[in-house]
Amino acid sequence: MVVDSSFADLDVAIVADGPFGGTCLNFGCIPSKMLGYTADVARTVGGAAQYGVEASLRGMRWRQVRDRVFSRLDAESAEGREGREKSDFITVYDGHARFTGPKRLQVEQGETSVAIEAEQIVLATGARPTVPPQVADSGLPFETSDTIMRIDQPPRRLAVLGGGYIAVELAEVFAAAGSEIVIVEQAEELLGTQDESVSEAFTELAGRRFELQLGRELTRLEGSAGELRLVLDDGTVVEADMLLVAVGRTPNSDGLDLAKSGIETFDDGRVVVDDYQRTEADGVFALGDICSPYQLKHVANREAEVVAHNLRHPDELRATSHDVVPAAVFSNPQIAFVGATEQDCRDAGRDYAVGTTRYADVAYGWALEDTDGFCKILADRDTGLLLGAHLMGSQALTLIQPLVLAMTLGIDAKTLAQQPYWIHPALSEVISNALRAL
């Protein structure tokens, strides 16, 4: 949470158990996307021949790429810490905090500890990679999203355990860096929480480039460092130099002794908060991955804005809205989505219409030679209001935004299709054509 000058009349303590900037800056969104863009550049060069361009890809200089990314991000993290340490109203504590009672914390700093009491406390401790016991108890080395982006060199063969967005994004990075990729996923398709059209199409495309072990679970991890063997539930043995565990993330609530403060949690570890980000304990707020149903930085940012306001204006509380939350997978191809999937609509018994346009059916899709991308939009059949939108293909991360705005502002499909001009022959025509198809 940003602590700005509006808090200058308070005595503010920040307890940092790790680098400043948290997961997003140091281990997550930003470094993975900087590396992902480099992978996109490599793929563009490697695939230039289809456009009649003579080019050859000699490879990615991994250490140079890694150091370019983290030299910048490490400096940002250090600058964030330095700025707070120089503040006249902020005290920074390095260590791990636990509740000792209502509004009371004990910060463990190595051999010493510091007691803190505060009228207001904000929990923003995020989440960490989940590691299944088959891996954690094996005694063998493995990587997570927290560690793999800083390794010295890409493995010859990387096994990825998991089939969600973190798994596929990092698989793309290391494939472009020269690693052979095998993905082990217990579901029958990759990105199983996506709309069924997207997960089915993406899985088919990934199968052309990666070895996929789908519908399989890891029973045990064997071997030695650099010579790992993943034994699956059907007896298949997957060999790899390195293992990336990307099966999900666990809220960092279990190490805070929350029971001593009266804070409640859900079964999955998320802290219970109301619409104003207040926990069950008086004066204690929470935001981000420790409490949110959406583990997304833009959601955490919005919740941080709400908490900052509510801390300073207890008589004019603002609520957080999670009604329309877009998200994206920075994969190859890109995926972006908002709202309900088609399977959601079916399960809810909605009377809905579907409009779909392929990239190959619009002029800019021809320029891209994209035969796989598409835009799928779901709308209520009676009102025309959008229920969900799903894009897979080039520029999907940006193209989704007008659909997010329409859902947020209550603009129906017919109005959105017919009232604004849609630039020809921009790729945004996949959206306008899908709207007209409704």
C-alpha positions in Angstrom: 0.0 0.0 0.0 1.3 3.5 -0.9 1.8 5.6 2.2 1.7 9.2 1.0 1.9 12.6 2.6 -1.7 12.4 3.8 -0.4 10.0 6.5 2.3 12.5 7.6 0.5 13.4 10.8 0.7 9.7 12.0 3.5 7.5 13.3 3.6 4.9 10.6 5.5 1.5 10.8 6.2 -0.7 7.8 7.2 -4.3 8.6 9.0 -5.7 5.6 9.7 -9.4 5.5 11.4 -9.4 2.2 12.3 -6.9 -0.6 10.3 -3.8 -1.1 7.8 -4.0 -3.9 6.6 -7.4 -3.0 5.9 -10.2 -5.4 4.9 -8.0 -8.4 8.2 -6.1 -8.6 10.6 -8.8 -7.4 9.3 -12.2 -8.3 6.1 -11.8 -10.3 4.2 -9.7 -12.8 7.0 -7.3 -13.8 10.1 -9.5 -14.2 8.0 -12.3 -15.9 6.6 -9.9 -18.4 9.9 -8.3 -19.1 11.3 -11.7 -19.8 8.2 -12.7 -21.7 8.6 -9.7 -24.0 12.1 -10.8 -24.7 10.8 -14.3 -25.5 8.3 -12.6 -27.9 11.1 -10.9 -29.7 13.0 -14.2 -30.1 9.9 -15.9 -31.5 9.3 -13.0 -33.9 12.9 -13.3 -35.3 12.6 -17.1 -35.4 9.3 -16.9 -37.3 10.3 -14.1 -39.7 10.4 -16.4 -42.7 6.6 -16.6 -43.0 6.5 -12.9 -43.8 9.2 -13.2 -46.4 11.9 -11.8 -44.1 15.3 -13.4 -44.0 16.5 -13.6 -40.4 18.1 -16.2 -38.2 17.9 -16.6 -34.4 21.2 -17.6 -32.9 19.7 -17.8 -29.4 19.1 -15.8 -26.3 21.9 -14.6 -24.1 20.2 -15.6 -20.9 22.5 -14.0 -18.3 22.5 -10.7 -20.2 18.7 -10.8 -20.4 18.3 -11.7 -16.7 20.7 -9.1 -15.5 19.0 -6.4 -17.6 15.7 -7.2 -16.0 16.8 -7.5 -12.4 19.4 -4.8 -12.3 16.6 -2.4 -13.0 14.1 -4.0 -10.6 16.5 -4.5 -7.8 17.3 -0.8 -8.0 13.6 0.1 -7.9 13.2 -2.1 -4.8 16.2 -0.5 -3.1 15.0 3.0 -4.0 11.5 2.2 -2.5 13.1 1.1 0.7 15.4 4.1 0.9 12.6 6.5 0.3 10.6 5.1 3.2 13.6 4.9 5.5 14.3 8.6 4.9 10.7 9.6 5.7 10.1 11.7 8.8 7.0 9.8 9.7 7.8 6.2 8.7 9.8 3.6 10.5 10.8 0.5 8.6 11.3 -2.8 10.5 13.0 -5.7 8.8 11.5 -8.9 10.1 8.5 -11.1 10.4 5.5 -9.9 12.4 3.0 -12.0 14.4 0.0 -10.9 16.5 0.3 -11.2 20.2 -3.2 -9.7 20.9 -5.7 -7.3 19.5 -3.7 -4.4 17.8 -0.4 -5.8 19.1 2.4 -7.2 17.0 5.8 -8.8 17.7 8.4 -8.2 15.0 11.1 -10.9 14.9 14.4 -9.4 13.7 17.0 -12.1 13.9 18.0 -12.6 17.5 15.9 -9.6 18.7 12.2 -8.7 18.6 10.2 -5.4 18.7 6.7 -5.0 20.1 4.4 -2.7 18.2 1.0 -1.4 19.2 -1.2 0.5 16.7 -4.8 1.8 16.4 -4.9 0.8 12.8 -3.1 -2.2 11.1 -3.1 -3.2 7.4 -2.3 -6.7 6.3 -0.7 -6.8 2.9 1.5 -9.8 3.2 0.5 -11.4 -0.1 0.9 -15.1 -1.0 3.6 -17.6 -1.8 4.0 -20.4 -4.2 2.3 -23.6 -3.1 4.6 -26.6 -3.0 3.0 -30.1 -2.8 4.4 -32.6 -0.2 5.6 -34.9 -3.0 8.1 -32.2 -3.9 8.7 -30.5 -0.5 9.4 -33.8 1.3 11.6 -35.3 -1.4 14.8 -33.5 -0.4 15.5 -32.7 -4.0 16.0 -29.3 -5.5 13.2 -27.5 -7.3 12.3 -24.0 -8.4 9.2 -21.8 -8.0 8.2 -18.5 -9.6 10.1 -16.8 -6.8 13.4 -18.3 -7.8 13.5 -19.6 -11.4 13.8 -16.2 -13.1 17.1 -15.5 -11.4 18.9 -18.8 -12.3 22.3 -18.6 -14.0 21.4 -20.6 -17.1 18.3 -22.2 -18.6 18.1 -26.0 -18.1 18.3 -28.4 -21.1 15.0 -29.9 -20.1 12.5 -28.1 -17.8 9.6 -30.0 -16.2 6.7 -27.7 -15.2 4.3 -29.0 -12.6 1.0 -27.1 -13.1 -1.0 -25.8 -16.0 -2.2 -22.4 -14.9 -1.1 -19.0 -16.0 2.2 -18.9 -14.1 3.1 -22.3 -15.5 2.5 -21.5 -19.1 4.0 -18.0 -19.0 7.3 -19.2 -17.6 7.2 -22.2 -19.9 7.1 -19.8 -22.8 10.1 -17.8 -21.4 12.3 -20.8 -21.0 11.3 -22.4 -24.3 12.4 -19.2 -26.0 15.7 -19.4 -24.0 16.3 -22.8 -25.4 14.9 -25.3 -22.9 12.9 -28.3 -23.8 9.6 -28.1 -21.9 7.4 -30.8 -20.5 4.2 -29.8 -18.6 2.6 -32.1 -16.0 -1.0 -31.1 -15.2 -3.7 -33.0 -13.3 -6.5 -31.5 -15.4 -7.2 -32.6 -18.9 -6.5 -29.2 -20.4 -4.2 -26.3 -19.7 -5.7 -23.0 -18.3 -8.7 -25.0 -17.1 -10.4 -21.9 -15.5 -10.6 -20.1 -18.8 -13.6 -20.3 -21.1 -13.8 -23.7 -22.6 -13.1 -22.4 -26.2 -9.9 -20.8 -25.0 -8.5 -23.7 -22.9 -9.2 -26.2 -25.6 -7.6 -24.1 -28.3 -4.6 -23.1 -26.2 -4.0 -26.7 -25.1 -4.0 -27.8 -28.7 -1.5 -25.1 -29.7 0.8 -25.8 -26.7 0.8 -29.5 -27.6 2.5 -28.6 -30.8 5.5 -27.1 -29.0 5.7 -28.7 -25.6 5.4 -32.3 -24.3 2.1 -32.4 -22.3 1.3 -34.9 -19.6 -2.3 -34.0 -18.9 -4.7 -35.7 -16.5 -1.7 -36.9 -14.6 -0.6 -36.3 -11.0 2.9 -36.4 -9.5 3.2 -39.3 -7.0 6.9 -38.9 -6.1 10.1 -37.1 -7.1 13.2 -39.1 -7.5 16.8 -38.8 -8.8 19.4 -36.2 -7.9 20.2 -32.5 -8.7 20.3 -32.1 -12.4 18.9 -35.6 -13.0 15.3 -35.5 -11.7 12.6 -38.1 -12.3 9.0 -37.3 -11.9 7.0 -40.5 -11.3 3.3 -39.9 -12.4 0.2 -41.7 -11.2 0.0 -43.9 -14.4 3.6 -45.0 -14.0 5.0 -42.6 -16.5 8.5 -41.3 -15.6 9.3 -37.8 -16.7 13.0 -36.9 -16.7 14.3 -33.3 -16.4 17.3 -31.3 -15.4 15.1 -28.9 -13.4 11.6 -28.8 -11.9 9.4 -25.7 -11.8 6.5 -26.0 -9.3 3.7 -23.7 -10.4 0.5 -25.3 -8.9 -0.9 -22.2 -7.3 -0.3 -19.7 -4.5 -1.1 -19.9 -0.8 -2.1 -16.7 1.2 0.6 -15.7 3.8 -1.9 -15.7 6.7 -0.8 -18.9 8.4 2.3 -17.4 10.0 0.7 -14.3 11.6 -1.0 -15.9 14.6 -4.3 -14.3 13.5 -6.4 -16.1 16.1 -4.8 -13.9 18.8 -6.2 -10.8 17.1 -9.7 -12.1 16.4 -9.2 -12.2 12.6 -11.1 -14.9 10.7 -9.9 -16.8 7.6 -11.6 -18.9 5.0 -10.7 -22.6 4.6 -8.2 -21.7 1.8 -6.3 -19.3 4.1 -7.7 -16.0 2.8 -8.5 -13.4 5.5 -12.2 -12.6 5.7 -12.9 -8.9 4.9 -16.0 -6.9 4.3 -16.8 -4.6 1.3 -14.6 -1.9 3.0 -11.6 -4.3 3.3 -12.1 -4.5 7.1 -11.3 -7.7 8.9 -13.3 -9.2 11.8 -10.8 -7.4 14.2 -11.5 -3.8 15.0 -9.0 -1.5 13.3 -7.4 -4.1 11.1 -7.7 -4.0 7.3 -6.4 -6.4 4.7 -5.8 -6.1 1.0 -4.3 -8.1 -1.9 -3.5 -11.8 -2.2 -3.9 -12.4 1.6 -7.6 -11.8 1.3 -8.7 -11.2 -2.3 -10.5 -13.8 -4.4 -8.5 -12.3 -7.3 -4.7 -12.7 -7.1 -4.0 -9.8 -9.4 -1.9 -6.7 -8.9 -4.5 -4.3 -10.4 -7.0 -5.7 -7.9 -4.6 -5.2 -5.0 -3.9 -1.7 -6.2 -7.6 -0.9 -6.2 -8.0 -2.4 -2.7 -5.0 -0.4 -1.5 -6.7 2.8 -2.7 -9.8 1.9 -0.8 -7.9 1.0 2.4 -5.9 4.3 2.2 -9.1 6.3 2.0 -10.9 4.3 4.7 -8.0 4.7 7.1 -8.2 8.5 6.8 -12.0 8.8 6.4 -13.7 6.4 8.8 -17.0 8.3 8.4 -17.0 8.2 4.6 -16.0 4.6 3.9 -15.5 3.4 0.3 -16.3 -0.1 -0.9 -14.3 -2.2 -3.2 -16.1 -3.5 -6.3 -15.1 -6.8 -7.8 -18.0 -6.9 -10.2 -15.9 -6.5 -13.4 -12.4 -7.8 -13.0 -10.3 -8.3 -16.2 -7.2 -10.4 -16.3 -4.7 -11.7 -18.9 -2.2 -14.5 -19.6 1.0 -13.2 -21.1 1.5 -16.4 -23.1 1.9 -17.3 -26.7 -0.7 -16.6 -27.9 -1.9 -13.9 -25.5 -5.1 -14.4 -23.6 -7.4 -11.8 -22.0 -10.7 -12.2 -20.4 -13.4 -10.6 -18.3 -16.7 -11.8 -16.8 -18.4 -15.1 -17.2 -17.3 -18.1 -19.2 -19.7 -20.0 -21.4 -19.7 -22.8 -18.9 -20.5 -20.3 -16.2 -23.5 -19.2 -18.2 -24.7 -22.7 -18.8 -24.3 -23.7 -15.2 -26.3 -20.6 -14.1 -29.1 -21.3 -16.6 -28.6 -18.0 -18.3 -30.4 -17.2 -21.6 -27.3 -16.0 -23.4 -26.0 -15.4 -26.9 -22.5 -15.9 -28.3 -20.7 -13.9 -30.9 -17.3 -15.1 -32.2 -14.9 -13.7 -34.8 -11.6 -15.3 -35.8 -8.5 -13.1 -36.4 -8.3 -14.8 -39.8 -11.6 -13.2 -40.7 -10.4 -9.5 -40.4 -7.8 -7.7 -42.5 -5.2 -7.1 -39.8 -5.4 -10.8 -38.9 -4.3 -11.5 -42.5 -1.3 -9.2 -42.0 -0.4 -11.2 -38.8 -0.9 -14.5 -40.6 -2.9 -15.4 -37.5 -5.1 -18.5 -38.1 -5.6 -19.4 -34.4 -6.7 -16.2 -32.7 -10.3 -15.3 -31.9 -12.7 -13.1 -29.9 -15.7 -14.6 -28.1 -18.3 -12.4 -26.5 -21.2 -13.5 -24.3 -24.3 -11.4 -23.8 -27.7 -11.6 -22.2 -30.2 -12.5 -24.9 -32.9 -10.1 -23.6 -31.0 -7.0 -22.5 -27.9 -7.3 -24.8 -25.7 -6.5 -21.7 -22.3 -8.2 -21.9 -21.8 -11.2 -19.6 -18.2 -12.1 -20.5 -15.5 -11.7 -23.2 -12.6 -13.9 -24.1 -9.7 -13.2 -26.5 -6.8 -15.4 -27.6 -4.3 -13.9 -30.0 -2.1 -11.0 -30.7 -2.8 -7.8 -28.8 -5.5 -9.5 -26.7 -4.1 -7.8 -23.6 -5.1 -4.4 -25.0 -8.1 -5.3 -27.1 -10.1 -6.5 -24.0 -10.3 -3.0 -22.6 -13.3 -1.6 -24.5 -15.2 -4.7 -23.4 -14.2 -4.1 -19.8 -15.5 -0.5 -20.1 -18.8 -1.7 -21.6 -19.4 -4.1 -18.8 -18.4 -1.6 -16.2 -20.6 1.2 -17.6 -23.5 -1.0 -18.6 -23.2 -0.5 -22.4 -25.1 -3.1 -24.3 -23.7 -5.0 -27.3 -25.7 -3.3 -30.0 -24.8 0.2 -28.8 -21.1 -0.7 -28.5 -21.1 -2.3 -32.0 -23.0 0.5 -33.8 -22.4 3.8 -32.0 -18.6 4.3 -31.9 -16.5 4.2 -35.0 -14.2 1.2 -35.2 -11.0 1.8 -37.1 -10.4 -0.2 -40.3 -8.4 -2.2 -40.8 -7.2 -2.3 -37.1 -7.3 -5.6 -35.2 -10.1 -4.1 -33.0 -12.4 -5.2 -35.8 -12.4 -8.7 -34.2 -14.3 -7.1 -31.4 -16.8 -5.1 -33.5 -17.5 -8.1 -35.7 -18.0 -10.4 -32.7 -20.4 -7.8 -31.2 -22.3 -7.7 -34.5 -22.4 -11.5 -34.6 -24.4 -11.4 -31.3 
